[in-house]
Amino acid sequence: MSANKVTVSTLHKMKADGEKFAVLTAYDATFASVVDECGVEVILVGDSLGMVIQGDETTLPVTVDDIVYHTRAVSRGSNNALIMADMPFMSDATPELAVHNAGRLMQQGGAHMVKLEGGASQVEVVKRLSELGIPVCGHLGLQPQSVHKLGGYKVQGRGVDAAEEILSDATRLVEAGADLLLLECVPSQLAAEVTRSVTVPVIGIGAGPDTDAQVLVLYDMLGITPGKRPKFTHDFMQGSDSIQAAIQQYVKAVKEGSFPAAAHCFL
Ligand code: KIV
C-alpha cells in the first residue's frame, strides 16, 4: 500500500485533528484518476449512477452488477483515494444478502468500503458486515432508495421527533460498527449535532458546513447535470478554466469550510 493511500484510519485521524476531507462520486476510470489526482480523499461509486449515467428517474433500478462494473473501473483509475461503493436497492435487505453483495463489491469491484441506506432497521446488517471486516458507511437523512415511501426528495429530520430519530439512528449504527456516516438533506443544526455526538467521521450533502466532510455528485459540481440543480450543489466550473481546476477548487473550499455556504443549506 502506498504511503499516501487513504484508509478508514486516515479519515478517523482527520476528524480527531479537525481536518475536513472531500468526497466526490465517479463512475469510470478516467474521471476516477482526475478526481484522485486532485486530492479528493474518498471516491463514491454511488447508485446515483442510475440517474446520471443510465438516465433513470430514480436509483431503484441499479443492480449489484452495475455497481461492481463501475467500481472495478474506478478502482483501476484511482491510486490513493478510498473507494466507497453503494449497496443498491434491496441488496442489503437481510444480513445474509448484504454479506453476499458487499463481498462482491469488494472482491470483484475492488471497493474498500460499502455504503448503505437506513437507520435502526439496518443495525443487524451493519453489525454482521462489521464482524466480517467489511468497512461500512451508514447513510441517514434523505434516503433516495425510499423516494416512493417519502413521496419525493424532501429534507428530513425537521421537527423534534424526526431529529431525535436521526440522532438515535446515528448512535445505533456507530455502536453496530459503522466506520463512517453520511447525512443527506437535513437541517444544518441537526447535522452539526450528529457530527459532535458520534466518534466516526460524518460526510454531509445538503447537511450544512459543520460535518467532517462534504460529498457532491461529480456532474452536479461540474455544472453539467441537465435540468434544475439541487439547492445544495454548486457549479465549481464557474471561474475555473479546466475540470481539474474546478475539482481543486471544490477540495479547497471543503477543506477551508467555505463550501457549503448558507445558500446551499437547509434550516
Ligand atoms: O448515490 C450517490 O451518489 C449518493 C450521494 C448523493 C451521497 O449516495
Boltz pocket constraint, residues with backbone or C-beta under 6 A from the ligand:
constraints:
  - pocket:
      binder: B
      contacts: [[A, 25], [A, 44], [A, 45], [A, 46], [A, 47], [A, 48], [A, 49], [A, 86], [A, 182], [A, 184], [A, 205], [A, 215], [A, 216], [A, 217]]
      max_distance: 6.0
